[in-house]
Amino acid sequence: MIAILGTGKMGEALLSGLLRAGFKPGDVMATVRRPERAQALKETYGVQIVSNTEAAKNADTLILAVKPQDMAALLAEIGPFVPAGRLVISSAAGITTSFVEQRLDADVPVVRVMSNTPIKFDEAMSVISAGAHAGEEHLKLTEALLKPVGKVLRIPESQQDAATALSGSGPAYFFYLVEAMVDAGILLGMPRAAALDMVTQSIVGAAIMLRDSGEHPVILREAVTSPGGTTIAAIAELERHSVRAAFLAAIEAARDRGRELAGG
């Protein structure tokens, strides 16, 4: 039995992914705050809607999907009901495994996870890290839950805040880039729908090419960049506006904000 505590957007995406992967609705519990949300999830997925304490008592695996600022209150609520040895998976940005462990039984295995929104289309990037009491079997179980909805990578927990900024927030950077490129197409006289079509397919094609070719992105970019051509003119303009430096600063700011949310 798996319980998702705090079934918001990401929690619901994981819930739907688990069901697509073959879990039965009766194998999954969900907790929510609002009655209308509970009714919507029950009607859509047929899963059990329970209280946080009921989930903590009865589920074999607990997935904590609340916002970082709500994690302390949730752990205080369920702490007395989580037995030693129960796997706890935390997906809240910035929340460390030690933060969770200190508020639960000393022997509770905790695995920290960060996924992103393409989980809705089974194309998530999920990164996982083991806490002090989590072993190989707990990492393997977490991987088994997440692999049906995308790629899973193990990393040291010290890199989790950076991973949150890089891949957790990553889709938003691409959507921002697409928005800008579509606006540029409109500026150049293209209809919005056509511009969006071209940009979307270009990005999808480039992403698949990067993933499947095994080539470094610099090599792939240089293959498009002819001497004195249109692409190098565009690249030069991006460099003139310090776009590369802006991305570095933006991702660093996302990392810092994640730490602030966890501490606040």
C-alpha positions as CSV (number, residue, x, y, z in Angstrom):
1,M,0.0,0.0,0.0
2,I,1.3,3.4,-1.0
3,A,0.1,6.7,0.4
4,I,0.7,10.1,-1.1
5,L,0.4,12.8,1.6
6,G,-0.4,16.2,0.1
7,T,-1.9,15.3,-3.3
8,G,-1.5,18.6,-5.1
9,K,-0.3,19.0,-8.7
10,M,2.9,17.0,-8.4
11,G,1.3,14.5,-6.0
12,E,-1.5,13.9,-8.5
13,A,0.9,13.5,-11.4
14,L,2.7,10.8,-9.4
15,L,-0.6,9.2,-8.5
16,S,-1.7,9.0,-12.1
17,G,1.7,7.7,-13.1
18,L,1.6,4.9,-10.5
19,L,-1.8,3.9,-11.9
20,R,-0.6,3.9,-15.5
21,A,2.3,1.8,-14.3
22,G,0.0,-0.9,-13.2
23,F,-0.9,-0.1,-9.6
24,K,-4.5,-0.7,-8.7
25,P,-6.6,2.2,-7.2
26,G,-7.0,0.0,-4.1
27,D,-3.3,0.0,-3.7
28,V,-3.0,3.7,-3.3
29,M,-4.1,6.2,-0.6
30,A,-4.1,10.0,-1.0
31,T,-4.5,12.8,1.5
32,V,-5.8,16.3,0.7
33,R,-6.9,19.4,2.6
34,R,-10.2,20.3,0.9
35,P,-13.3,18.1,0.6
36,E,-13.9,19.1,-3.0
37,R,-10.4,18.1,-3.9
38,A,-10.9,14.8,-2.2
39,Q,-14.1,14.2,-4.2
40,A,-12.4,15.1,-7.5
41,L,-9.5,12.7,-6.9
42,K,-11.8,9.9,-5.9
43,E,-14.0,10.3,-8.9
44,T,-11.1,10.6,-11.3
45,Y,-8.8,7.8,-10.0
46,G,-10.9,5.7,-7.6
47,V,-8.3,5.8,-4.9
48,Q,-8.9,5.9,-1.2
49,I,-8.9,9.4,0.4
50,V,-7.8,9.1,4.0
51,S,-6.4,11.3,6.8
52,N,-2.7,11.8,7.2
53,T,-2.6,9.8,10.4
54,E,-4.6,6.9,8.8
55,A,-2.1,6.9,5.9
56,A,0.8,6.9,8.3
57,K,-0.6,3.9,10.2
58,N,-1.6,1.7,7.3
59,A,0.6,2.4,4.2
60,D,3.8,0.5,3.5
61,T,5.4,3.5,1.7
62,L,4.7,7.1,2.5
63,I,5.3,9.8,-0.2
64,L,5.4,13.2,1.4
65,A,4.4,15.7,-1.4
66,V,3.4,18.8,0.6
67,K,5.0,22.2,0.1
68,P,8.3,22.7,2.0
69,Q,6.8,25.2,4.4
70,D,4.1,22.7,5.4
71,M,6.5,19.7,6.0
72,A,7.2,20.4,9.7
73,A,3.5,20.5,10.5
74,L,2.8,17.3,8.6
75,L,5.7,15.4,10.3
76,A,4.5,16.6,13.7
77,E,1.0,15.2,12.8
78,I,2.1,11.8,11.5
79,G,5.3,11.3,13.6
80,P,3.7,9.3,16.4
81,F,2.1,6.9,13.9
82,V,5.1,6.0,11.6
83,P,6.7,2.8,12.7
84,A,10.4,2.0,12.4
85,G,11.4,0.6,9.1
86,R,8.6,2.2,7.1
87,L,9.9,3.8,3.9
88,V,9.3,7.5,3.7
89,I,9.9,9.3,0.4
90,S,10.1,13.1,0.6
91,S,9.6,15.2,-2.5
92,A,9.6,18.7,-0.9
93,A,12.2,21.1,-2.3
94,G,14.9,21.9,0.1
95,I,13.8,19.5,2.8
96,T,16.7,17.3,3.9
97,T,16.5,13.7,4.9
98,S,17.8,14.6,8.4
99,F,15.0,17.2,8.8
100,V,12.5,14.3,8.2
101,E,14.4,11.8,10.3
102,Q,14.7,14.0,13.3
103,R,10.9,14.3,13.4
104,L,10.2,10.6,13.0
105,D,11.5,7.4,14.6
106,A,15.3,7.2,14.5
107,D,15.3,4.1,12.4
108,V,12.9,5.3,9.7
109,P,14.5,5.0,6.2
110,V,14.0,8.3,4.3
111,V,14.7,8.8,0.6
112,R,14.7,12.4,-0.8
113,V,13.3,12.8,-4.3
114,M,13.0,15.7,-6.7
115,S,10.9,15.2,-9.9
116,N,9.6,17.7,-12.4
117,T,6.3,18.3,-14.2
118,P,6.9,16.1,-17.3
119,I,6.0,13.3,-14.9
120,K,2.5,13.9,-16.3
121,F,3.7,12.5,-19.6
122,D,6.0,9.8,-18.2
123,E,9.1,11.9,-19.1
124,A,10.1,13.1,-15.7
125,M,13.6,13.6,-14.5
126,S,13.7,12.3,-10.9
127,V,16.8,12.5,-8.7
128,I,17.0,10.5,-5.5
129,S,19.2,10.4,-2.4
130,A,19.3,8.1,0.6
131,G,19.0,9.3,4.2
132,A,21.0,7.8,7.1
133,H,18.8,4.8,7.5
134,A,17.9,4.1,3.9
135,G,19.7,1.2,2.2
136,E,20.0,-0.3,-1.3
137,E,16.6,-1.9,-1.0
138,H,14.9,1.4,-0.3
139,L,16.6,3.1,-3.2
140,K,15.6,0.3,-5.5
141,L,12.0,0.5,-4.3
142,T,12.0,4.2,-4.9
143,E,13.4,3.7,-8.4
144,A,10.8,1.1,-9.1
145,L,8.0,3.6,-8.2
146,L,9.6,6.4,-10.4
147,K,10.9,4.6,-13.4
148,P,7.5,4.2,-15.1
149,V,7.1,8.0,-15.2
150,G,10.6,8.9,-16.5
151,K,14.3,8.7,-15.8
152,V,15.7,8.2,-12.3
153,L,19.2,9.2,-11.2
154,R,20.9,8.7,-7.9
155,I,22.9,11.6,-6.6
156,P,24.5,12.6,-3.2
157,E,22.1,14.6,-1.1
158,S,24.6,17.5,-1.1
159,Q,23.6,18.0,-4.8
160,Q,19.9,17.9,-4.3
161,D,19.4,21.7,-4.0
162,A,21.3,22.1,-7.3
163,A,19.2,19.4,-8.9
164,T,16.0,21.1,-7.8
165,A,17.2,24.4,-9.4
166,L,18.5,22.6,-12.6
167,S,15.9,19.9,-13.4
168,G,13.0,20.6,-10.9
169,S,12.6,24.1,-12.2
170,G,14.1,23.2,-15.6
171,P,10.9,22.8,-17.6
172,A,9.9,26.4,-16.7
173,Y,13.2,27.7,-18.3
174,F,12.4,25.9,-21.5
175,F,8.8,27.2,-21.5
176,Y,10.2,30.7,-21.0
177,L,12.6,30.2,-23.9
178,V,9.8,28.9,-26.1
179,E,7.6,31.9,-25.2
180,A,10.4,34.3,-26.2
181,M,11.1,32.5,-29.5
182,V,7.5,32.5,-30.4
183,D,7.3,36.2,-29.7
184,A,10.3,36.6,-32.0
185,G,8.5,34.7,-34.7
186,I,5.5,37.0,-34.4
187,L,7.8,40.0,-34.6
188,L,9.1,38.6,-37.9
189,G,5.6,38.2,-39.3
190,M,4.8,34.6,-38.5
191,P,1.3,33.6,-37.3
192,R,1.4,32.6,-33.6
193,A,0.2,29.0,-34.2
194,A,2.8,28.4,-36.9
195,A,5.6,29.9,-34.8
196,L,4.7,27.8,-31.8
197,D,4.6,24.7,-34.0
198,M,8.0,25.3,-35.4
199,V,9.6,26.2,-32.1
200,T,8.0,23.2,-30.3
201,Q,9.2,20.7,-32.9
202,S,12.6,22.3,-33.0
203,I,13.0,21.9,-29.2
204,V,11.6,18.3,-29.2
205,G,13.9,17.3,-32.1
206,A,16.9,18.9,-30.5
207,A,16.2,17.3,-27.2
208,I,15.9,13.8,-28.7
209,M,19.0,14.5,-30.8
210,L,21.0,15.5,-27.7
211,R,19.7,12.4,-25.8
212,D,20.2,9.8,-28.5
213,S,23.3,11.0,-30.3
214,G,25.7,10.9,-27.3
215,E,27.3,14.0,-28.6
216,H,28.2,17.0,-26.4
217,P,25.9,20.0,-26.9
218,V,28.8,22.1,-28.1
219,I,29.4,19.7,-30.9
220,L,25.7,19.7,-31.9
221,R,25.5,23.4,-31.8
222,E,28.7,23.8,-33.9
223,A,27.2,21.5,-36.5
224,V,24.4,24.1,-37.1
225,T,26.8,27.1,-36.9
226,S,28.3,27.9,-40.3
227,P,31.0,30.5,-40.6
228,G,29.5,33.9,-41.2
229,G,26.0,32.4,-41.2
230,T,22.7,33.2,-39.6
231,T,23.1,31.0,-36.5
232,I,26.5,32.5,-35.5
233,A,24.9,36.0,-35.8
234,A,22.2,34.9,-33.4
235,I,24.7,33.3,-31.0
236,A,26.8,36.4,-31.0
237,E,23.8,38.5,-30.1
238,L,22.9,36.1,-27.2
239,E,26.5,36.4,-25.9
240,R,26.3,40.2,-26.2
241,H,23.2,40.2,-24.0
242,S,25.0,37.8,-21.5
243,V,22.3,35.1,-21.8
244,R,24.7,32.4,-20.7
245,A,25.6,34.4,-17.5
246,A,21.9,35.1,-16.9
247,F,21.1,31.4,-16.9
248,L,23.9,30.7,-14.5
249,A,22.7,33.4,-12.1
250,A,19.0,32.3,-12.5
251,I,19.7,28.7,-11.6
252,E,21.9,29.8,-8.7
253,A,19.0,32.0,-7.5
254,A,16.6,29.1,-7.7
255,R,19.0,27.0,-5.6
256,D,19.2,29.7,-3.0
257,R,15.5,30.2,-2.9
258,G,15.0,26.4,-2.3
259,R,17.2,26.6,0.7
260,E,15.3,29.6,2.0
261,L,11.9,27.8,1.7
262,A,13.2,24.8,3.6
263,G,14.6,27.0,6.3
264,G,11.4,29.2,6.5
